[in-house]
Amino acid sequence: MNAALPSSVHLIERSDYWRAPALIPDPDESIPGYKEWQHFVIFGQGWVLVFNLNIDGLPHPTGRHPQYSHPARAVTIFSAAQWTGQVDRCGDTELRLGSLDARFGDAGMRWRSGCYEIWQHQAGIQLEISLQPVAIPSLTHNIRLAERSHLSWCLVPRLLASGWVDVDGERHEFDERGAYHDHNWGRFDWGGDFSWDWGCAVPEDPLEDWTLVFARMNSADRHRTTATSAFLLERGQHIRYFRNAEVSFTSGEGSHDPPAGRIPPAAAVLLASAGRCDQAIQTSANGFKKPCTHQLGCCS
């Protein structure tokens, strides 16, 4: 599988664009702040790279008229023997609303000839990568998190990444490595009674047909699960979508790495080796079972 599905290009252009309505001040201060991020994960040979561009519309009342700030950040983390990375606050930010193009200081992303292009030229980890989608995207609108709080999710579960990343003076060049992308946006406040976990099984061999992506929504203490889902794809096409009672998670000790990134806070993005998340997912339909070969992250 080494070519973009023709239908995926059209669907991505119509679903994965930047929304960012918080750039227009909302006079109702009771509405939670707007948040949006584009998230990429590349699975290299012996390493994992996470690249995230995000904005956070936070209301800051000043006098009788609220003024709104829009913190923008470029998050870059790299894992080989251990995690390292950076969180860059980007005051000079340009978003092309309705498109996939954005510049966050000296980092950014764009959509060209059916591929994502991402780059990071700021001090620290640097990269230039092209990502070709090889799976149909999936779009979920307005997942309820709390009162007046919601989150939407555009998922591109499998891509082929080519390019380079420089870490501590060492350049890693790669061609057609497996990758994952998602895009989230919505209105909510961090610290509410919600959390979520997500991950995927991306094969090492790009010719392997199967891909699995899973997610679940929880209470903040993770004692209560409100929704679960699993997407099963073959040759980039969605074969089955399992929900709630059709999906169960199991936990246990094992050799899997901790998740490859948290959003937020910034300090938690640079993960230590401590901690283990759920390491397997099982769907009840047709007895399908597949281990989670790459755990992508969690949010709380």
C-alpha positions as CSV (number, residue, x, y, z in Angstrom):
1,M,0.0,0.0,0.0
2,N,2.1,2.9,-1.2
3,A,-0.3,5.3,-2.9
4,A,-2.9,7.7,-1.6
5,L,-6.5,6.5,-2.0
6,P,-8.1,8.9,-4.5
7,S,-11.2,9.4,-2.3
8,S,-9.1,10.2,0.8
9,V,-7.6,13.3,-0.8
10,H,-11.0,14.9,-1.5
11,L,-12.3,13.9,2.0
12,I,-9.3,15.3,3.8
13,E,-9.5,18.6,2.1
14,R,-13.2,18.8,3.1
15,S,-12.8,17.7,6.7
16,D,-9.4,18.4,8.1
17,Y,-9.1,22.2,7.7
18,W,-8.5,24.6,10.5
19,R,-11.6,26.0,12.2
20,A,-10.4,28.4,14.9
21,P,-13.6,30.4,15.5
22,A,-12.1,31.6,18.8
23,L,-10.1,34.1,16.7
24,I,-13.4,36.0,16.8
25,P,-14.1,37.1,20.4
26,D,-17.2,35.6,21.9
27,P,-18.9,38.0,24.3
28,D,-20.4,35.2,26.4
29,E,-17.6,34.5,29.0
30,S,-19.5,31.5,30.3
31,I,-18.7,29.6,27.2
32,P,-15.5,27.5,27.6
33,G,-12.5,28.5,25.7
34,Y,-11.9,27.2,22.2
35,K,-9.1,24.7,21.6
36,E,-7.7,23.1,18.4
37,W,-4.7,21.0,17.5
38,Q,-3.2,19.1,14.6
39,H,-1.3,16.0,15.8
40,F,1.2,13.8,13.9
41,V,3.0,10.7,15.0
42,I,5.8,9.0,13.0
43,F,7.0,5.5,13.8
44,G,10.6,5.3,12.8
45,Q,13.1,2.4,13.2
46,G,13.7,2.4,16.9
47,W,12.2,5.8,17.5
48,V,8.9,7.7,17.7
49,L,8.4,11.4,16.7
50,V,5.4,13.5,17.9
51,F,4.6,16.9,16.3
52,N,1.7,19.0,17.5
53,L,0.4,22.4,16.5
54,N,-2.2,23.8,18.9
55,I,-4.1,27.0,19.8
56,D,-6.0,27.7,23.0
57,G,-8.5,30.6,23.1
58,L,-8.6,31.8,26.7
59,P,-10.9,34.7,27.8
60,H,-9.1,37.4,29.8
61,P,-11.6,40.0,30.9
62,T,-10.2,43.6,30.9
63,G,-12.5,46.3,32.1
64,R,-16.0,46.1,30.6
65,H,-14.9,44.5,27.3
66,P,-13.2,41.0,27.4
67,Q,-10.0,40.7,25.5
68,Y,-9.0,37.3,24.2
69,S,-5.6,35.8,23.9
70,H,-4.8,32.9,21.6
71,P,-1.8,31.1,22.9
72,A,-0.2,29.0,20.0
73,R,2.3,26.3,20.6
74,A,4.4,23.9,18.6
75,V,5.1,20.7,20.5
76,T,7.9,18.4,19.3
77,I,8.9,15.3,21.2
78,F,11.2,12.4,20.2
79,S,11.7,9.0,21.8
80,A,14.5,6.6,21.2
81,A,16.2,5.4,24.4
82,Q,14.4,8.1,26.3
83,W,12.0,11.0,25.7
84,T,13.3,14.5,24.8
85,G,11.5,17.5,23.2
86,Q,10.3,21.0,23.4
87,V,7.2,23.2,23.7
88,D,7.6,26.4,21.7
89,R,5.2,29.3,22.3
90,C,4.6,31.0,19.0
91,G,3.6,34.6,19.0
92,D,3.9,34.9,15.2
93,T,1.1,32.6,14.0
94,E,-0.8,32.5,10.7
95,L,-3.7,30.2,10.1
96,R,-5.5,30.0,6.8
97,L,-9.0,29.2,8.0
98,G,-10.8,26.7,5.8
99,S,-7.5,25.3,4.7
100,L,-4.9,22.9,6.2
101,D,-2.1,25.5,6.0
102,A,-0.6,27.1,9.2
103,R,2.6,28.7,10.3
104,F,3.5,28.7,14.0
105,G,6.7,30.8,14.1
106,D,9.3,28.7,12.3
107,A,7.2,25.6,12.5
108,G,4.1,24.7,10.5
109,M,2.1,22.5,8.2
110,R,0.5,22.6,4.7
111,W,-1.3,20.5,2.3
112,R,0.3,20.0,-1.1
113,S,-0.4,17.5,-3.9
114,G,-2.4,15.2,-1.7
115,C,0.2,15.1,1.1
116,Y,0.7,16.8,4.4
117,E,4.0,18.7,4.8
118,I,5.2,19.6,8.3
119,W,8.3,21.4,9.4
120,Q,10.1,22.6,12.6
121,H,13.0,25.0,12.1
122,Q,13.2,26.5,15.6
123,A,16.1,25.8,17.9
124,G,16.1,22.2,19.3
125,I,14.6,19.3,17.4
126,Q,14.2,20.2,13.7
127,L,12.3,18.3,11.0
128,E,11.0,18.4,7.4
129,I,8.5,15.6,6.6
130,S,6.0,14.7,3.9
131,L,3.1,12.5,4.9
132,Q,1.0,10.7,2.3
133,P,-2.4,9.4,3.5
134,V,-3.1,5.8,2.7
135,A,-6.4,5.5,4.6
136,I,-9.8,7.0,4.4
137,P,-10.3,9.7,7.1
138,S,-13.1,9.6,9.7
139,L,-14.9,12.6,11.2
140,T,-16.8,12.7,14.5
141,H,-18.6,15.9,15.5
142,N,-19.4,17.4,19.0
143,I,-18.5,14.6,21.4
144,R,-20.0,15.8,24.7
145,L,-17.5,16.3,27.5
146,A,-19.5,18.3,30.0
147,E,-22.2,21.0,30.1
148,R,-21.6,23.4,27.2
149,S,-18.4,21.5,26.4
150,H,-17.7,19.4,23.3
151,L,-14.9,18.0,21.1
152,S,-14.7,17.1,17.4
153,W,-12.3,14.7,15.9
154,C,-10.9,14.1,12.4
155,L,-8.9,11.0,12.2
156,V,-6.4,9.9,9.4
157,P,-5.4,6.6,10.8
158,R,-2.5,5.7,8.5
159,L,0.0,7.6,6.5
160,L,3.5,7.0,4.9
161,A,6.0,9.5,6.2
162,S,9.3,10.5,4.4
163,G,11.8,13.1,5.4
164,W,14.3,13.8,8.2
165,V,14.5,14.8,11.8
166,D,17.5,16.3,13.6
167,V,17.9,15.5,17.3
168,D,21.0,16.6,19.3
169,G,23.0,17.0,16.1
170,E,22.1,13.6,14.7
171,R,20.0,13.4,11.6
172,H,17.5,10.6,11.1
173,E,16.4,10.2,7.4
174,F,13.5,7.9,6.6
175,D,11.3,6.9,3.7
176,E,7.7,5.6,3.9
177,R,7.5,5.0,7.6
178,G,4.1,4.3,9.2
179,A,2.5,7.4,10.7
180,Y,-0.8,8.5,12.4
181,H,-2.6,11.9,12.3
182,D,-5.6,13.4,14.0
183,H,-7.1,16.8,14.4
184,N,-9.2,17.9,17.3
185,W,-11.2,21.1,18.0
186,G,-13.9,22.2,20.4
187,R,-14.8,24.2,23.5
188,F,-14.0,22.9,26.9
189,D,-11.9,23.8,30.0
190,W,-9.0,21.7,31.1
191,G,-9.5,20.1,34.5
192,G,-13.1,19.1,33.9
193,D,-14.5,15.7,34.8
194,F,-13.3,14.0,31.6
195,S,-10.3,12.3,30.2
196,W,-9.6,10.1,27.1
197,D,-7.2,7.5,25.9
198,W,-6.4,6.7,22.3
199,G,-4.0,4.6,20.3
200,C,-3.4,2.5,17.2
201,A,-1.9,-0.6,15.9
202,V,0.3,0.4,12.9
203,P,2.3,-2.5,11.4
204,E,6.0,-2.2,10.9
205,D,5.7,-3.4,7.3
206,P,4.0,-0.7,5.1
207,L,2.6,-3.5,2.9
208,E,0.7,-5.0,5.8
209,D,-3.1,-4.5,5.2
210,W,-4.5,-4.0,8.6
211,T,-4.8,-0.9,10.8
212,L,-6.6,-0.6,14.2
213,V,-7.4,2.7,16.0
214,F,-9.2,2.8,19.4
215,A,-10.4,5.5,21.8
216,R,-12.4,5.7,25.0
217,M,-13.8,8.6,27.0
218,N,-13.6,8.5,30.8
219,S,-14.3,10.5,33.9
220,A,-11.3,12.5,35.1
221,D,-10.4,9.7,37.7
222,R,-10.8,7.0,35.0
223,H,-13.2,5.1,37.3
224,R,-16.1,5.6,34.8
225,T,-16.0,5.0,31.0
226,T,-18.6,6.9,29.0
227,A,-17.8,5.7,25.5
228,T,-15.5,3.3,23.6
229,S,-14.8,2.9,20.0
230,A,-12.5,1.0,17.6
231,F,-11.9,1.5,13.9
232,L,-10.7,-1.5,11.9
233,L,-9.2,-0.8,8.4
234,E,-8.0,-3.0,5.6
235,R,-6.0,-1.5,2.7
236,G,-6.9,1.9,4.0
237,Q,-10.7,1.3,3.9
238,H,-12.8,1.2,7.0
239,I,-14.1,-2.4,7.4
240,R,-15.8,-2.1,10.8
241,Y,-16.5,0.5,13.4
242,F,-17.1,-1.0,16.9
243,R,-18.8,1.0,19.7
244,N,-19.3,0.7,23.4
245,A,-20.5,-2.8,24.3
246,E,-18.7,-4.2,21.3
247,V,-15.3,-3.0,22.7
248,S,-13.5,-4.0,25.9
249,F,-10.2,-2.9,27.2
250,T,-7.8,-4.9,29.4
251,S,-5.0,-3.7,31.6
252,G,-1.9,-5.4,32.8
253,E,1.8,-5.3,33.2
254,G,3.9,-5.6,30.1
255,S,6.7,-4.3,28.0
256,H,4.8,-1.6,26.1
257,D,6.1,1.9,26.2
258,P,4.2,4.7,28.0
259,P,1.9,6.8,25.7
260,A,3.6,9.0,23.2
261,G,2.3,12.4,24.5
262,R,-0.2,14.1,26.7
263,I,-2.2,17.2,25.9
264,P,-2.0,19.2,28.1
265,P,-0.1,20.3,30.1
266,A,3.2,21.1,28.5
267,A,5.3,19.6,31.2
268,A,3.6,16.2,30.7
269,V,4.4,16.1,27.0
270,L,8.0,15.2,27.9
271,L,7.3,11.9,29.5
272,A,9.4,9.9,31.8
273,S,9.6,6.1,31.7
274,A,7.1,5.7,34.6
275,G,3.6,4.6,34.1
276,R,1.7,2.1,32.0
277,C,-1.5,2.5,30.2
278,D,-3.9,-0.1,28.9
279,Q,-2.0,-2.4,26.7
280,A,-4.6,-4.3,24.7
281,I,-8.0,-3.9,23.1
282,Q,-10.4,-6.6,22.2
283,T,-13.5,-6.2,20.0
284,S,-16.3,-8.7,20.6
285,A,-17.5,-8.9,17.0
286,N,-16.3,-11.9,15.1
287,G,-13.8,-12.7,17.9
288,F,-11.3,-10.1,16.4
289,K,-8.4,-9.4,18.7
290,K,-5.2,-7.5,18.1
291,P,-2.6,-6.1,20.4
292,C,-1.9,-2.4,20.5
293,T,1.5,-2.2,18.9
294,H,1.8,1.6,19.3
295,Q,0.1,3.5,22.1
296,L,-0.2,7.1,21.0
297,G,-1.4,9.0,24.0
298,C,-3.9,10.0,26.6
299,C,-5.4,13.2,27.9
300,S,-6.5,14.2,31.4
